[in-house]
Amino acid sequence: MRIPSVVLLAVAVIEALGQSAANDKGSFFLYWGYNRACYSWSDIHFDGPDYDFTLRHVRAVDRPSAFSASLYFGPTTIWIPQYNYRAGWYFHERWSISLGLDHMKYVMEEGQTVTMDGYVNGTRSIQYTTLEGSREVQLTQDFLKFEHTDGLNLLSVDVDHYDHLWEARSGKARLRAFEGVHAGPVIPRSDVRLFGAGMNNRFNVAGYGIGAQVGLQLNLLRHLFIRNTVKGGYIDLPRVLTTGKSEDHANHRFWFLQHSIVVGGQFRIGAGKSAGH
């Protein structure tokens, strides 16, 4: 029985996709880049002396910096935009583990109207005094400013699996897809003003983040790569600092989606050639 040529071609393609001519096992990598992010609504709970309330379905956005070469590439200003950096190791030719930080920014949208459940005593705010119950409030500056802009820092361990897609005949370029998971603490510096009182707080381990990512990685020449990643997950922050007083707290949880583009290098320690060459 003759096997159709289209079947033979399909088998060859599948085999080619399943393996790469390069072997990355034992190599290390570093990268740096920038991100954009979006967030689901969240219920934000505030409590302290003379108040305990929850704001329902609060909307927030990120805060990207307008591009300029001096800002994004200046040695003293690269920390201002929403950035990503990471270091990792290929413990298998198709698996890596890495540690890095995703610096996102979370900004509550000013002026939105939300439902407020709970109470505020007059000793805390005359304007927003309310008995236990629900009411509609507008989130203006005199009531609440709520931001993680220094920032929403996810320090995560990522584990990624790679699938070979394409390699140039010269061996100097190759394209891979990857998918993985991440988890780690979230260390925001939260800028909060509640009833006009507050501060840009210190960095604080406020909770954790967990999720997954997918993307494409293009390796060029011997050491360079460009990585395009979409990462999504869940963030739970039960210990957010607010007014700067130890008895005042906030907590909230939400989903996030992040897109990042980074540039990095891949190398072997003690080897004369990079991975795959």
C-alpha positions in Angstrom: 0.0 0.0 0.0 1.4 3.4 -1.0 1.4 6.2 1.6 0.1 9.4 0.1 2.8 12.1 -0.1 0.7 14.6 1.9 0.7 12.2 4.8 4.5 11.8 4.6 4.8 15.6 4.5 2.5 16.0 7.5 4.7 13.5 9.5 7.8 15.4 8.6 6.3 18.7 9.7 5.1 17.2 13.0 8.6 15.8 13.6 10.2 19.1 12.8 7.9 21.0 15.2 8.6 18.5 17.9 12.3 19.0 18.1 14.9 21.8 17.6 18.3 21.5 16.2 19.5 23.6 19.2 19.8 22.2 22.7 19.3 24.8 25.3 19.8 22.6 28.3 22.3 24.1 30.8 22.2 27.6 29.3 21.2 30.8 31.2 19.2 33.8 30.1 18.5 37.4 31.1 16.0 39.9 29.8 14.6 43.4 30.2 11.5 45.0 28.6 8.3 46.8 29.0 4.6 46.0 29.5 1.0 47.2 29.2 -1.6 45.8 31.6 -5.4 45.7 32.2 -7.4 44.7 35.2 -10.8 43.4 36.1 -13.0 45.4 38.5 -12.4 44.7 42.2 -14.2 45.1 45.5 -11.9 47.2 47.8 -12.4 46.8 51.5 -11.2 49.5 53.9 -11.1 49.2 57.7 -9.7 51.2 60.6 -10.9 53.1 63.7 -14.4 54.5 63.1 -14.9 53.1 59.6 -15.4 49.8 57.9 -16.7 49.7 54.3 -16.4 48.1 50.9 -16.4 49.8 47.5 -18.0 47.6 44.9 -16.9 47.0 41.3 -14.1 49.6 41.3 -12.5 50.1 37.9 -8.7 50.6 37.4 -6.3 51.1 34.6 -2.5 51.0 34.1 -0.3 54.1 33.6 2.1 53.7 30.8 4.8 56.3 30.3 4.8 58.2 26.9 7.8 56.9 24.9 11.0 58.8 24.7 14.4 57.4 24.2 15.9 59.3 27.1 13.2 57.9 29.4 13.1 54.3 28.3 16.8 53.9 27.7 18.4 56.4 30.2 20.3 54.5 33.0 18.5 56.6 35.7 15.0 56.6 34.2 14.4 53.0 32.9 12.8 52.3 36.3 9.9 54.8 35.6 7.9 53.0 32.9 6.1 49.6 33.4 9.0 47.2 33.0 9.9 43.5 33.2 13.2 41.8 34.1 14.1 38.2 34.6 16.9 35.7 34.9 16.5 32.0 34.2 18.0 28.6 33.5 17.1 25.9 31.0 17.1 22.7 33.2 15.9 20.7 30.1 16.2 21.4 26.4 12.5 22.3 26.4 12.0 23.6 30.0 13.2 26.7 31.9 12.8 28.1 35.3 13.3 31.8 36.1 12.9 34.5 38.7 12.0 38.0 37.8 9.8 41.1 38.5 6.9 42.5 36.6 6.5 46.1 37.5 2.9 47.0 36.5 0.9 50.1 37.6 -2.6 50.0 39.0 -4.6 53.3 39.0 -8.2 53.6 40.3 -10.2 55.6 37.8 -11.1 58.9 39.4 -14.7 60.2 39.2 -16.5 56.8 38.9 -19.6 56.1 40.9 -19.7 52.9 42.9 -21.7 51.3 45.7 -20.4 51.7 49.2 -21.4 49.1 51.8 -20.5 49.7 55.4 -20.2 52.7 57.8 -18.1 55.8 58.4 -18.3 57.7 61.7 -18.3 61.4 61.8 -15.0 61.3 63.8 -13.4 60.1 60.6 -15.2 62.1 57.9 -18.1 64.5 58.3 -18.8 64.6 54.6 -18.9 60.8 54.1 -20.5 59.9 57.5 -22.9 57.0 56.9 -24.7 54.4 59.1 -24.3 50.7 58.3 -25.9 50.1 54.9 -25.4 50.9 51.2 -25.1 54.2 49.3 -23.8 55.4 46.0 -20.6 57.5 46.1 -18.4 59.2 43.6 -14.7 58.5 43.9 -13.3 62.0 43.9 -9.9 63.1 45.2 -11.4 64.4 48.5 -12.8 60.9 49.2 -10.2 58.4 47.7 -7.1 58.2 45.7 -5.9 54.6 45.3 -2.9 53.6 43.3 -0.2 50.9 43.2 2.0 53.0 40.9 5.5 52.4 42.4 4.1 49.9 41.5 2.1 46.7 41.4 5.2 44.5 41.6 4.8 40.8 41.0 8.0 38.9 42.0 7.4 35.5 40.5 9.0 32.2 39.7 8.1 31.2 36.1 8.3 27.7 34.7 8.0 27.6 30.9 7.8 24.8 28.3 9.1 25.5 24.7 8.0 24.2 21.3 10.2 24.5 18.3 8.4 26.2 15.3 11.1 27.2 12.8 14.8 27.5 12.3 16.8 29.2 9.6 19.1 27.0 7.5 22.1 28.9 8.7 21.1 28.1 12.3 21.4 31.8 13.2 17.7 32.3 13.8 15.0 30.2 15.3 11.4 30.7 16.5 9.8 29.0 19.5 6.4 29.1 21.2 6.2 28.7 24.9 3.6 28.3 27.6 4.0 28.3 31.4 2.8 29.2 34.8 4.0 31.7 37.4 3.5 32.4 41.1 5.0 34.7 43.7 4.5 37.6 46.2 3.2 41.0 45.2 5.2 43.9 46.7 3.4 47.2 45.9 4.2 50.7 47.0 0.7 52.0 47.3 -0.2 55.7 47.0 -3.5 56.2 48.9 -5.4 59.2 50.2 -8.6 58.3 52.2 -10.8 61.2 53.3 -7.8 63.4 52.4 -5.3 61.6 54.6 -2.7 59.2 53.4 0.7 58.9 51.8 2.9 57.1 49.2 3.6 54.1 51.4 6.7 52.0 51.7 7.1 48.8 49.8 5.1 46.1 51.4 4.4 42.4 50.8 0.7 42.8 50.4 -0.3 39.5 48.9 0.4 37.1 46.0 -0.2 36.6 42.3 -0.6 33.4 40.3 -1.4 32.6 36.7 -0.1 31.5 33.3 1.6 32.9 30.2 2.1 32.1 26.5 4.2 33.7 23.9 6.8 33.6 21.1 10.6 33.8 21.4 12.8 34.7 18.4 16.5 33.8 18.9 18.9 35.8 16.7 22.6 35.3 16.0 24.5 33.7 18.9 23.2 35.3 22.1 20.2 37.7 21.4 16.5 37.0 21.6 13.3 38.9 21.5 10.3 37.6 23.5 6.6 38.5 23.1 4.5 37.4 26.1 0.8 37.5 27.1 0.5 36.8 30.8 -2.7 36.5 32.8 -3.5 35.7 36.4 -5.1 36.4 39.7 -3.8 38.8 42.4 -5.0 38.8 46.0 -3.8 41.7 48.2 -5.1 41.3 51.8 -2.5 43.7 53.4 -2.5 47.0 51.5 -1.1 50.0 53.3 -3.3 53.1 53.1 -3.0 56.2 55.4 0.3 55.3 56.9 -1.3 54.4 60.3 -0.8 50.8 61.4 -4.5 50.4 62.2 -5.7 51.4 58.7 -5.8 48.8 56.0 -7.3 47.9 52.7 -7.6 44.6 50.8 -8.8 43.6 47.3 -8.4 41.0 44.7 -8.7 41.1 40.9 -7.6 39.5 37.6 -5.0 41.0 35.3 -3.8 40.6 31.7 -0.4 41.8 30.7 1.4 42.1 27.3 5.2 42.5 27.4 8.0 42.7 24.8 11.5 42.1 26.1 15.0 41.8 24.7 17.5 39.4 26.3 20.6 37.4 26.1 21.2 33.6 26.3 24.6 32.1 27.2 26.5 29.2 28.8 28.9 29.8 31.6 32.3 28.3 30.9 31.4 27.5 27.2 32.8 29.2 24.2 29.6 29.0 22.2 26.0 30.0 23.0 23.2 27.4 23.3 22.5 25.8 20.0 25.7 26.7 18.2 
